Each structure stands twice: as structure tokens, then as C-alpha cells.
Amino acid sequence: MALNNLSVRLGEAGRRAEGLDAVEEAVRHYRALAEANPDAYLPDLAGTLNNLSNRLGEAGRRAEGLDAVEEAVRHYRALAEANPDAYLPGLAGTLNNLSNAVEEAVTIRRALAEANPDAYLPDLAMALNNLSVDLGEVERRAEGLEAVEGRRSGGGGTTGRGAGRGRGSRAPLPCPGRGEPGRLPT
């Protein structure tokens, strides 16, 4: 925990590169500890991955940051299933960080799709779907529905119909009025 805390303090002091080094080292240690004793160390790994995501984002390494926060969400989901009272708050906070990262990805993919729709529109659709799911998981369902329907920030007519069926889609697409959401092909 000391390296994780050091990372936060270094970042606050403007020493982001050193903070990133500290949290990367903490993740390596917690990963090894969690392999040997997941009950004791998986919560620390999940929290440290969440912090790593923040440090990577600050360093402009957003794709790696997204990978780290997605892994943290997976761990917190498993932990929250076993002990919701203890781990739902961590899951909620990590989902919020994931949502922020996905919102940034949507902004970038939207600009790319405007410049070259043939190449980037499938990726924008997938990002909009992921944003929708993430917003729904943090109780922002109306915004999630808007995202998948392409109404946020001038979505340019991208609709939920088929959104997210591209590369990297990871979650169900909400189907209003049709009961349970369907699983998208990945």
C-alpha cells in the first residue's frame, strides 16, 4: 500500500513520472501477491490498478490506462459478487473512472469518424455502446441510452441499431422495450 500511496503523493506534487513508476511497481507486487493469496490481496490489486489507470491517463498513455481500469473493474466485480457490502463502493468508483475513460475514447473516435467514416465509424459505434453500458452501470441510464442512440454531442446519426458490433465490444446492448439486453458479438 505504501507504493500506491507514494504514487498518489508524487502525482499531487507534480512528479508524475515518478508516481507512475511507483504505482507500476506496486501493481507488479500486488499481482504476485494476489496470485499466491487472492483473498488477501485481490482488493489491493484492484485498487492499485485503478490508480495505475489514473497515472497512465495523466501520462497520455490512455489505451494502457483503459486496459488497467477494465482489469480493475473485472476484479471488483468478482469481489463484489462475493462480498457486496465491502466491495460495491470500490466497483462503483472504478466504473466511474472507466466511464470517464470511455467518454474520452468516444470523443477521439468521433473526431476520427468525422474525418474518415469508412475506417472509423465501426470503432465509434463500439465506443458509444461501451459508453452506454458503463453509464448504465453507474445509474446514468438516460445518458447511456442517449449515447448508444448517438444523440450525445452531435452523434451524426449513429444509432444503437448495430452499435457496438465492431471490434472490441465487451458488453450487452440495452434493447428498450425488449426485456433483457442481448449479448453483442465480439
MARRO-676430 format. One record per residue (C-alpha): residue number from 1; residue in one letter; x, y, z. Coordinates in nm, 3 decimals. Layout:
REC   drenmar   marfi         u         v         w
REC       NUM       A         X         Y         Z
...
This chain:
REC   drenmar   marfi         u         v         w
REC         1       M     0.000     0.000     0.000
REC         2       A     0.293     0.233     0.065
REC         3       L     0.398     0.240    -0.302
REC         4       N     0.040     0.308    -0.409
REC         5       N     0.014     0.597    -0.162
REC         6       L     0.355     0.725    -0.269
REC         7       S     0.235     0.728    -0.628
REC         8       V    -0.063     0.944    -0.536
REC         9       R     0.152     1.189    -0.336
REC        10       L     0.413     1.214    -0.611
REC        11       G     0.139     1.288    -0.864
REC        12       E    -0.003     1.557    -0.637
REC        13       A     0.346     1.710    -0.614
REC        14       G     0.371     1.725    -0.993
REC        15       R     0.621     1.439    -1.007
REC        16       R     0.401     1.229    -1.231
REC        17       A     0.672     1.015    -1.392
REC        18       E     0.798     0.906    -1.050
REC        19       G     0.441     0.846    -0.939
REC        20       L     0.380     0.628    -1.241
REC        21       D     0.695     0.426    -1.169
REC        22       A     0.582     0.372    -0.808
REC        23       V     0.232     0.254    -0.898
REC        24       E     0.363     0.025    -1.173
REC        25       E     0.593    -0.135    -0.916
REC        26       A     0.301    -0.166    -0.672
REC        27       V     0.091    -0.342    -0.939
REC        28       R     0.373    -0.592    -1.003
REC        29       H     0.396    -0.673    -0.631
REC        30       Y     0.020    -0.696    -0.576
REC        31       R    -0.022    -0.911    -0.887
REC        32       A     0.229    -1.163    -0.750
REC        33       L     0.072    -1.149    -0.402
REC        34       A    -0.281    -1.189    -0.544
REC        35       E    -0.173    -1.493    -0.744
REC        36       A    -0.050    -1.658    -0.425
REC        37       N    -0.332    -1.538    -0.198
REC        38       P    -0.625    -1.377    -0.385
REC        39       D    -0.848    -1.348    -0.078
REC        40       A    -0.594    -1.127     0.093
REC        41       Y    -0.453    -0.927    -0.197
REC        42       L    -0.702    -0.907    -0.486
REC        43       P    -0.870    -0.598    -0.334
REC        44       D    -0.532    -0.423    -0.316
REC        45       L    -0.453    -0.521    -0.675
REC        46       A    -0.789    -0.387    -0.795
REC        47       G    -0.741    -0.053    -0.616
REC        48       T    -0.385    -0.019    -0.737
REC        49       L    -0.489    -0.094    -1.096
REC        50       N    -0.747     0.183    -1.066
REC        51       N    -0.473     0.423    -0.954
REC        52       L    -0.244     0.299    -1.231
REC        53       S    -0.516     0.384    -1.479
REC        54       N    -0.526     0.741    -1.349
REC        55       R    -0.147     0.780    -1.364
REC        56       L    -0.131     0.634    -1.717
REC        57       G    -0.405     0.873    -1.830
REC        58       E    -0.211     1.168    -1.687
REC        59       A     0.095     1.048    -1.879
REC        60       G    -0.100     1.040    -2.206
REC        61       R    -0.096     0.660    -2.218
REC        62       R    -0.473     0.636    -2.236
REC        63       A    -0.506     0.297    -2.405
REC        64       E    -0.294     0.136    -2.132
REC        65       G    -0.494     0.326    -1.872
REC        66       L    -0.816     0.190    -2.017
REC        67       D    -0.676    -0.165    -2.001
REC        68       A    -0.579    -0.115    -1.635
REC        69       V    -0.920     0.021    -1.530
REC        70       E    -1.101    -0.255    -1.720
REC        71       E    -0.895    -0.514    -1.531
REC        72       A    -0.973    -0.334    -1.204
REC        73       V    -1.346    -0.349    -1.287
REC        74       R    -1.323    -0.725    -1.352
REC        75       H    -1.157    -0.779    -1.013
REC        76       Y    -1.401    -0.554    -0.827
REC        77       R    -1.696    -0.730    -0.993
REC        78       A    -1.572    -1.066    -0.866
REC        79       L    -1.507    -0.923    -0.522
REC        80       A    -1.848    -0.752    -0.508
REC        81       E    -2.024    -1.075    -0.604
REC        82       A    -1.867    -1.246    -0.304
REC        83       N    -1.900    -0.953    -0.062
REC        84       P    -2.115    -0.666    -0.193
REC        85       D    -2.109    -0.466     0.131
REC        86       A    -1.732    -0.446     0.124
REC        87       Y    -1.663    -0.406    -0.249
REC        88       L    -1.956    -0.239    -0.425
REC        89       P    -1.819     0.107    -0.336
REC        90       G    -1.486     0.018    -0.500
REC        91       L    -1.666    -0.120    -0.803
REC        92       A    -1.875     0.196    -0.834
REC        93       G    -1.570     0.423    -0.815
REC        94       T    -1.380     0.216    -1.067
REC        95       L    -1.678     0.207    -1.304
REC        96       N    -1.688     0.584    -1.280
REC        97       N    -1.320     0.602    -1.382
REC        98       L    -1.390     0.359    -1.665
REC        99       S    -1.682     0.571    -1.779
REC       100       N    -1.459     0.878    -1.788
REC       101       A    -1.200     0.693    -1.997
REC       102       V    -1.466     0.564    -2.235
REC       103       E    -1.614     0.915    -2.271
REC       104       E    -1.270     1.037    -2.378
REC       105       A    -1.239     0.746    -2.622
REC       106       V    -1.577     0.839    -2.773
REC       107       T    -1.462     1.199    -2.823
REC       108       I    -1.147     1.084    -3.001
REC       109       R    -1.327     0.821    -3.210
REC       110       R    -1.596     1.072    -3.307
REC       111       A    -1.330     1.307    -3.450
REC       112       L    -1.167     1.018    -3.636
REC       113       A    -1.504     0.902    -3.776
REC       114       E    -1.587     1.253    -3.896
REC       115       A    -1.258     1.264    -4.086
REC       116       N    -1.278     0.909    -4.222
REC       117       P    -1.616     0.741    -4.163
REC       118       D    -1.536     0.426    -4.360
REC       119       A    -1.237     0.349    -4.143
REC       120       Y    -1.355     0.467    -3.801
REC       121       L    -1.736     0.456    -3.782
REC       122       P    -1.739     0.092    -3.658
REC       123       D    -1.499     0.186    -3.378
REC       124       L    -1.714     0.488    -3.287
REC       125       A    -2.022     0.266    -3.272
REC       126       M    -1.841     0.022    -3.043
REC       127       A    -1.720     0.305    -2.817
REC       128       L    -2.070     0.453    -2.799
REC       129       N    -2.209     0.114    -2.699
REC       130       N    -1.943     0.071    -2.432
REC       131       L    -2.011     0.421    -2.302
REC       132       S    -2.382     0.342    -2.286
REC       133       V    -2.324     0.027    -2.084
REC       134       D    -2.079     0.198    -1.849
REC       135       L    -2.317     0.490    -1.788
REC       136       G    -2.599     0.246    -1.717
REC       137       E    -2.387     0.064    -1.461
REC       138       V    -2.335     0.386    -1.264
REC       139       E    -2.709     0.464    -1.267
REC       140       R    -2.687     0.715    -1.554
REC       141       R    -2.921     0.515    -1.778
REC       142       A    -3.080     0.806    -1.966
REC       143       E    -2.735     0.930    -2.068
REC       144       G    -2.638     0.574    -2.161
REC       145       L    -2.941     0.543    -2.386
REC       146       E    -2.859     0.877    -2.549
REC       147       A    -2.501     0.764    -2.608
REC       148       V    -2.595     0.440    -2.779
REC       149       E    -2.857     0.617    -2.989
REC       150       G    -2.595     0.871    -3.096
REC       151       R    -2.772     1.180    -2.963
REC       152       R    -2.488     1.299    -2.739
REC       153       S    -2.258     1.566    -2.874
REC       154       G    -2.397     1.556    -3.226
REC       155       G    -2.369     1.183    -3.281
REC       156       G    -2.411     1.229    -3.652
REC       157       G    -2.690     0.977    -3.684
REC       158       T    -2.509     0.681    -3.535
REC       159       T    -2.788     0.478    -3.380
REC       160       G    -2.797     0.194    -3.134
REC       161       R    -2.907    -0.037    -3.414
REC       162       G    -2.583    -0.223    -3.478
REC       163       A    -2.378    -0.001    -3.248
REC       164       G    -2.103    -0.189    -3.077
REC       165       R    -2.099    -0.482    -3.314
REC       166       G    -1.747    -0.391    -3.418
REC       167       R    -1.409    -0.482    -3.277
REC       168       G    -1.365    -0.486    -2.901
REC       169       S    -1.729    -0.466    -2.795
REC       170       R    -1.747    -0.602    -2.443
REC       171       A    -2.099    -0.570    -2.308
REC       172       P    -2.468    -0.615    -2.379
REC       173       L    -2.655    -0.356    -2.581
REC       174       P    -2.965    -0.235    -2.398
REC       175       C    -3.280    -0.308    -2.601
REC       176       P    -3.552    -0.077    -2.464
REC       177       G    -3.892    -0.245    -2.460
REC       178       R    -3.749    -0.587    -2.540
REC       179       G    -3.679    -0.719    -2.193
REC       180       E    -3.329    -0.842    -2.127
REC       181       P    -3.033    -0.688    -2.310
REC       182       G    -2.872    -0.903    -2.575
REC       183       R    -2.508    -1.002    -2.583
REC       184       L    -2.317    -0.843    -2.868
REC       185       P    -2.081    -1.050    -3.078
REC       186       T    -1.718    -0.974    -3.002
